Amino acid sequence: METPKISVPENQRAGVWANFAVVSHSPHEFTLDFVRVEPQFEAGPLAGVVVSRVSLSPLMVTQLIDALQENWQRYAERALPREAQE
């Protein structure tokens, strides 16, 4: 498949920060909720807010897993100490 030319609308260029994710699925799709969990400064239940929700087909999930593994491997080779790569 040819790689499409991708543009990011200006109001989305800064992206969002997520430090937690929840994955759920149905027979026909996967849903990834990216969440920002705020630090707790007082007692109470841990709270977070969904900053982005993405629904994917099962095929797209397999492609995403492959892309993440490939990119992680390249990152690890450059950025992690040799002993951490093993």
N, C-alpha and C positions, 0 to 999 in steps of 0.2 A: 504494500500500500504506500502510496506517495505521502510524504509528510505534508500536512496542510500548513499554510502560512497562518500563524497564530498572532492575534493582537490582544492586548489587555486594556480594557477601558480605563481611562485615567482615574476614575473614582475607585478602582480596584487595584491599582498598581502597588500600593503600600502593602497589600495582603492583610492577613489577620494572624494573630498569634494563638496557637493551640498547644496545650501541654497535657492533653488527655484525649483519647478517642474511644468511641463506642461503635462496634460493628454489629449490625443485625441483618437478617436476611429472610426472604420469603422464597417460595419455589421459583420466582421469576426475577428477583433483583436483590442486590445487596445495598444496604444503606450505611454510609460512614458519617457519623456525627463527630465533628471536630469541636472540642470543648476547651474553654479557658477556665481553669480552676483557680480561684483567687486564694492567696494565703490567708490563713485563719489567724486573727490577732486576739480572738477571745473564744471561749467555749461555745460550741454549737455545732450543728450539722455542717459537714463540708458542702460547699455550694459551687456550682459552675454554671456557665452559660454556653450554649451552642453558638459558635461563631460561624460555622458553615456546615451544611448538610449536603451530601452528594449521594445520589442513587446511581448504581451501576448495574449493567447486565453481568451475568456470570462470566461471559467471555471477556468483558472489560476487566473484571477482577483478576483473571489469570494474566492478562497483559500487564496490569498494574503490578502484580507480584513480580513478574519477570523484570520489569523496568526498575523496580525498587531494588531487587537483588543485584542487578547489573550496576546500578549507580552506587549502591552501598559498597560493593567490591572495589570499584574505582576510588571511592572516597577513602575506604580503609587503607588501601595501598599507599595513598599519599599522606593521610593525616594521622593515622594511628601508629604507635610504636610497634615494631616488629613482633614483640612478644604478645601484644594484645590482638594481633591478627590471627593467631593460632588457636 
